[in-house]
């Protein structure tokens, strides 16, 4: 892709998200979301592969549906209350409609079916943008409206953690596994959103770091399937030995960074007398932990039948930058001791 066009599209992505962040009027927020969608579509379809075009079409249709529902709900709110202000949502009907529209845009279960299919048709770089940056604008709106319908958020959160764990169990495609991982993590964030928005932000931040590391590991070893992971030991031995730790951090295993948000969320839910919800969320985390373990097993404990055992193939130095991967991997593995500092910041 032409670098000028790429720069323009990335600028459009940033501007769309920033407009949504800064807006207090529903029409401006909607416009930011639309700019976001229109900027990422050429990035998704840049390879002209039938799967990429199909994924782009599916993404466009779901995002357009979510945006239309959001516009309809905000217009209904203005009609009922005379308010276009995002933080002045008082009527339960438009609040519920907007929550569902934003859930569709984020890919929360049970309206998640587009996310694995879309991610499967994209290359890893665009998939990384879709899994991280594209979540920011809808999340900013969700946090601003502070939905009063707590039952809806808890149902959405628990369903997403369950689907995120269950859906990834029998997958062999890494991008689909990462999509279900994304759904599961978003479920955890939504679960605690109404009780502690700052904790939701912390979870989103740690999810971004861990997902960034995982995508870069797969990109460096050029792996998109479970079988391709078995050959990665020969391409980058040091990275292959670290990758299982990154995956287990994504699964939320102590003493890695990924354990911190889960621990704090379970604590917060228990404080609000939601022990059954906390127990169910913890059990669904075991499901997702299983498929992360499966990926770790494929990377480190199996040998590819294609290469001669014990003979390392010729390795060229990778053209990709390894510094971002080094920084994000360090953060993915070693931030748990900073939990007291995080808790102190949350209580400010």
C-alpha positions as CSV (number, residue, x, y, z in Angstrom):
1,X,0.0,0.0,0.0
2,X,1.1,3.5,-0.8
3,X,2.7,5.0,2.4
4,X,0.8,8.3,1.9
5,X,-2.5,6.4,1.7
6,X,-1.5,4.3,4.7
7,X,-0.6,7.4,6.7
8,X,-4.0,9.0,5.8
9,X,-5.9,5.9,6.8
10,X,-4.1,5.6,10.1
11,X,-4.7,9.3,10.8
12,X,-8.4,8.7,10.1
13,X,-8.4,5.8,12.6
14,X,-6.8,8.0,15.2
15,X,-9.0,11.0,14.5
16,X,-12.2,8.9,14.6
17,X,-11.4,7.5,18.0
18,X,-10.3,10.9,19.3
19,X,-13.6,12.5,18.2
20,X,-15.6,9.8,20.0
21,X,-13.4,10.3,23.1
22,X,-13.9,14.1,23.1
23,X,-17.6,14.2,22.2
24,X,-20.4,14.9,24.6
25,X,-23.0,14.9,21.9
26,X,-24.4,11.7,20.4
27,X,-24.2,12.8,16.8
28,X,-20.5,13.7,17.2
29,X,-19.8,10.3,18.9
30,X,-21.6,8.5,16.1
31,X,-19.6,10.4,13.5
32,X,-16.3,9.4,15.2
33,X,-17.4,5.7,15.1
34,X,-18.2,6.0,11.4
35,X,-14.9,7.6,10.6
36,X,-13.2,4.7,12.5
37,X,-15.1,2.1,10.5
38,X,-14.4,3.8,7.1
39,X,-10.7,4.2,7.8
40,X,-10.1,0.5,8.7
41,X,-12.0,-0.9,5.7
42,X,-9.3,-0.2,3.1
43,X,-6.7,-1.6,5.5
44,X,-8.7,-4.8,5.8
45,X,-9.2,-5.3,2.1
46,X,-5.7,-4.3,1.0
47,X,-4.6,-7.8,0.0
48,X,-7.5,-8.4,-2.4
49,X,-7.9,-12.0,-1.3
50,X,-11.4,-13.4,-1.4
51,X,-11.3,-14.1,2.4
52,X,-10.1,-10.6,3.1
53,X,-12.9,-9.1,1.0
54,X,-15.5,-11.3,2.6
55,X,-14.2,-10.4,6.1
56,X,-14.3,-6.7,5.2
57,X,-17.9,-7.0,3.9
58,X,-19.0,-8.8,7.1
59,X,-17.3,-6.2,9.2
60,X,-18.8,-3.3,7.3
61,X,-22.3,-4.7,7.6
62,X,-22.1,-5.4,11.4
63,X,-20.5,-2.0,12.1
64,X,-23.2,-0.3,10.0
65,X,-25.9,-2.1,11.9
66,X,-24.4,-1.1,15.2
67,X,-24.0,2.5,14.1
68,X,-27.6,2.6,12.8
69,X,-28.9,1.2,16.1
70,X,-26.9,3.7,18.0
71,X,-28.2,6.6,16.0
72,X,-31.8,5.3,16.3
73,X,-31.4,5.0,20.1
74,X,-29.8,8.4,20.6
75,X,-32.6,10.0,18.4
76,X,-35.2,8.2,20.5
77,X,-33.5,9.5,23.7
78,X,-33.6,13.1,22.3
79,X,-37.3,12.6,21.4
80,X,-38.2,11.3,24.8
81,X,-36.0,13.5,27.1
82,X,-35.0,16.4,24.8
83,X,-31.3,15.7,25.5
84,X,-28.5,14.9,23.1
85,X,-25.9,14.8,25.9
86,X,-24.1,11.5,26.3
87,X,-24.0,11.7,30.1
88,X,-27.6,12.7,30.5
89,X,-29.1,9.3,29.6
90,X,-32.1,8.9,31.9
91,X,-34.7,6.7,30.1
92,X,-34.0,2.9,30.3
93,X,-35.1,2.1,26.7
94,X,-32.5,4.2,24.8
95,X,-29.8,3.2,27.4
96,X,-30.5,-0.5,26.8
97,X,-30.6,-0.1,23.0
98,X,-27.2,1.8,23.0
99,X,-25.7,-0.8,25.3
100,X,-26.7,-3.6,22.8
101,X,-25.5,-1.5,19.8
102,X,-22.1,-1.0,21.5
103,X,-22.0,-4.7,22.4
104,X,-22.4,-5.5,18.7
105,X,-19.6,-3.1,17.8
106,X,-17.3,-4.6,20.4
107,X,-18.2,-8.3,19.6
108,X,-19.7,-9.2,22.9
109,X,-21.6,-12.5,23.2
110,X,-24.3,-13.4,22.2
111,X,-23.8,-11.0,19.2
112,X,-20.2,-12.0,18.7
113,X,-20.5,-14.3,15.7
114,X,-18.9,-11.8,13.2
115,X,-15.7,-11.4,15.2
116,X,-14.0,-14.8,14.7
117,X,-15.0,-14.9,11.0
118,X,-13.7,-11.4,10.3
119,X,-10.4,-11.8,12.2
120,X,-9.8,-15.1,10.3
121,X,-9.9,-13.3,7.0
122,X,-7.3,-10.6,7.9
123,X,-3.6,-10.5,8.2
124,X,-2.1,-10.4,11.7
125,X,-1.3,-6.6,11.6
126,X,-4.8,-5.5,10.7
127,X,-6.1,-8.2,13.1
128,X,-4.1,-6.6,15.9
129,X,-5.6,-3.1,15.1
130,X,-9.1,-4.7,15.1
131,X,-8.5,-6.5,18.4
132,X,-7.1,-3.5,20.2
133,X,-7.5,0.1,18.8
134,X,-11.0,-0.6,17.5
135,X,-12.3,-1.4,21.0
136,X,-11.4,2.0,22.4
137,X,-14.2,4.2,21.0
138,X,-17.2,1.9,21.9
139,X,-15.6,1.4,25.4
140,X,-15.3,5.1,25.9
141,X,-19.1,5.5,25.2
142,X,-20.0,2.6,27.4
143,X,-18.1,4.1,30.3
144,X,-19.7,7.5,29.8
145,X,-23.3,6.3,29.7
146,X,-22.8,4.1,32.9
147,X,-25.7,1.8,32.0
148,X,-28.1,1.5,34.9
149,X,-29.4,-1.8,33.6
150,X,-27.0,-3.9,35.7
151,X,-28.6,-7.3,34.9
152,X,-28.0,-6.7,31.2
153,X,-24.3,-6.0,31.7
154,X,-23.8,-9.0,33.9
155,X,-25.6,-11.3,31.5
156,X,-23.5,-9.9,28.6
157,X,-20.3,-10.3,30.6
158,X,-20.9,-13.9,31.8
159,X,-22.1,-15.0,28.3
160,X,-19.0,-13.5,26.7
161,X,-16.6,-15.2,29.2
162,X,-18.4,-18.5,28.6
163,X,-18.5,-18.2,24.8
164,X,-14.9,-16.9,24.8
165,X,-13.7,-20.0,26.7
166,X,-16.0,-22.5,24.9
167,X,-15.6,-21.3,21.3
168,X,-11.8,-21.5,21.3
169,X,-11.6,-25.1,22.5
170,X,-11.7,-27.0,19.2
171,X,-10.1,-24.3,17.0
172,X,-6.9,-24.9,15.1
173,X,-6.7,-21.4,13.5
174,X,-4.7,-19.0,15.6
175,X,-6.7,-15.9,14.5
176,X,-10.0,-17.5,15.5
177,X,-8.5,-18.5,18.9
178,X,-7.4,-14.9,19.4
179,X,-10.9,-13.7,18.5
180,X,-12.5,-15.9,21.2
181,X,-9.8,-14.8,23.6
182,X,-10.8,-11.2,22.9
183,X,-14.5,-12.0,23.5
184,X,-13.6,-13.7,26.8
185,X,-11.5,-10.7,28.0
186,X,-14.2,-8.2,27.0
187,X,-16.6,-10.2,29.0
188,X,-14.5,-9.7,32.1
189,X,-14.3,-6.0,31.5
190,X,-18.1,-5.6,31.0
191,X,-18.7,-7.7,34.1
192,X,-17.1,-5.1,36.4
193,X,-17.8,-1.9,34.4
194,X,-20.7,-0.7,36.5
195,X,-18.9,-1.3,39.9
196,X,-15.4,0.0,39.1
197,X,-14.9,1.8,35.7
198,X,-11.2,2.4,36.6
199,X,-10.7,-1.4,37.0
200,X,-12.2,-1.9,33.6
201,X,-9.7,0.5,32.2
202,X,-6.8,-1.3,33.9
203,X,-8.1,-4.6,32.5
204,X,-8.3,-3.1,29.0
205,X,-4.8,-1.8,29.3
206,X,-3.3,-5.2,30.4
207,X,-5.4,-6.9,27.6
208,X,-3.9,-4.6,25.1
209,X,-0.3,-5.3,26.2
210,X,-0.8,-9.1,26.3
211,X,-2.6,-9.2,22.9
212,X,0.0,-7.0,21.3
213,X,2.7,-9.5,22.5
214,X,0.8,-12.5,21.2
215,X,0.1,-11.1,17.8
216,X,3.8,-10.0,17.4
217,X,5.0,-13.5,18.4
218,X,2.7,-15.1,15.8
219,X,3.8,-12.5,13.2
220,X,7.5,-13.0,13.9
221,X,7.1,-16.8,13.4
222,X,4.7,-16.3,10.5
223,X,2.2,-18.7,12.1
224,X,-1.5,-18.7,11.5
225,X,-2.4,-22.3,12.4
226,X,-1.7,-24.6,15.3
227,X,0.5,-26.9,13.1
228,X,2.6,-24.0,12.0
229,X,3.5,-23.3,15.7
230,X,5.3,-26.7,15.9
231,X,7.9,-25.4,13.4
232,X,8.5,-22.1,15.2
233,X,11.2,-23.6,17.5
234,X,13.5,-23.8,14.5
235,X,12.9,-20.2,13.4
236,X,13.2,-18.4,16.7
237,X,14.2,-20.7,19.7
238,X,14.5,-17.9,22.3
239,X,11.1,-16.5,21.3
240,X,9.5,-19.9,21.3
241,X,10.6,-20.5,24.9
242,X,9.1,-17.2,26.0
243,X,5.8,-17.5,24.0
244,X,4.1,-20.1,26.3
245,X,4.6,-17.6,29.2
246,X,2.9,-14.9,27.1
247,X,0.0,-17.2,26.4
248,X,-0.3,-18.3,30.0
249,X,-0.3,-14.6,31.0
250,X,-3.2,-14.1,28.5
251,X,-4.9,-17.0,30.3
252,X,-4.5,-15.3,33.6
253,X,-2.1,-17.6,35.4
254,X,-0.1,-16.3,38.4
255,X,2.6,-15.0,38.8
256,X,2.2,-13.3,35.4
257,X,0.6,-9.9,34.5
258,X,-2.7,-11.4,33.3
259,X,-3.6,-12.6,36.8
260,X,-3.8,-9.1,38.2
261,X,-7.0,-7.9,36.5
262,X,-8.8,-11.2,37.0
263,X,-7.9,-11.2,40.7
264,X,-9.1,-7.6,41.2
265,X,-12.3,-8.2,39.3
266,X,-13.2,-11.3,41.3
267,X,-12.5,-9.4,44.5
268,X,-14.7,-6.5,43.3
269,X,-17.6,-8.8,42.3
270,X,-17.4,-10.5,45.7
271,X,-17.6,-7.2,47.5
272,X,-20.9,-6.5,45.7
273,X,-22.4,-9.8,46.8
274,X,-22.0,-11.3,43.3
275,X,-20.1,-14.4,44.4
276,X,-22.1,-16.8,42.0
277,X,-21.1,-14.5,39.0
278,X,-17.5,-14.4,40.2
279,X,-17.4,-18.2,40.6
280,X,-18.9,-18.7,37.1
281,X,-16.4,-16.2,35.6
282,X,-13.5,-18.0,37.3
283,X,-14.7,-21.4,35.9
284,X,-14.9,-20.0,32.4
285,X,-11.3,-18.7,32.8
286,X,-10.3,-22.4,33.1
287,X,-11.8,-23.1,29.7
288,X,-9.8,-20.5,28.0
289,X,-6.7,-21.5,30.0
290,X,-7.1,-25.0,28.3
291,X,-6.7,-23.7,24.8
292,X,-3.7,-21.4,25.8
293,X,-2.1,-24.5,27.3
294,X,-2.8,-26.3,24.0
295,X,-1.0,-23.6,22.1
296,X,1.9,-23.7,24.5
297,X,2.1,-27.5,24.1
298,X,2.1,-27.2,20.3
299,X,4.9,-24.6,20.4
300,X,7.3,-26.2,22.9
301,X,6.6,-29.8,23.5
302,X,5.9,-31.1,19.9
303,X,8.3,-31.5,17.0
304,X,7.2,-30.9,13.4
305,X,7.2,-34.1,11.3
306,X,8.4,-32.1,8.3
307,X,11.9,-31.1,9.5
308,X,14.8,-33.5,10.2
309,X,15.0,-34.0,14.0
310,X,17.8,-32.1,15.6
311,X,18.8,-30.2,12.5
312,X,18.1,-26.5,12.8
313,X,17.3,-24.9,9.4
314,X,19.2,-21.9,8.1
315,X,17.8,-18.8,9.8
316,X,17.8,-15.3,8.3
317,X,17.5,-12.4,10.6
318,X,13.9,-11.2,10.6
319,X,13.2,-7.8,8.9
320,X,10.7,-7.0,11.7
321,X,11.5,-4.8,14.6
322,X,12.0,-6.8,17.8
323,X,12.1,-3.9,20.3
324,X,8.3,-3.5,20.5
325,X,8.0,-7.2,21.1
326,X,10.7,-7.2,23.8
327,X,9.0,-4.3,25.7
328,X,5.5,-5.7,25.5
329,X,6.7,-9.2,26.4
330,X,8.5,-7.9,29.5
331,X,5.3,-6.0,30.5
332,X,3.2,-9.1,29.8
333,X,5.3,-11.3,32.1
334,X,6.5,-9.0,34.9
335,X,3.9,-6.4,36.0
336,X,2.1,-8.5,38.7
337,X,4.3,-7.0,41.5
338,X,2.9,-3.6,40.6
339,X,-0.6,-4.7,41.8
340,X,-0.5,-2.6,45.0
341,X,0.4,0.5,42.9
342,X,-2.5,-0.3,40.6
343,X,-4.9,-0.7,43.5
344,X,-3.7,2.6,45.0
345,X,-4.4,4.3,41.6
346,X,-7.8,2.7,41.4
347,X,-8.9,4.1,44.8
348,X,-7.8,7.7,44.0
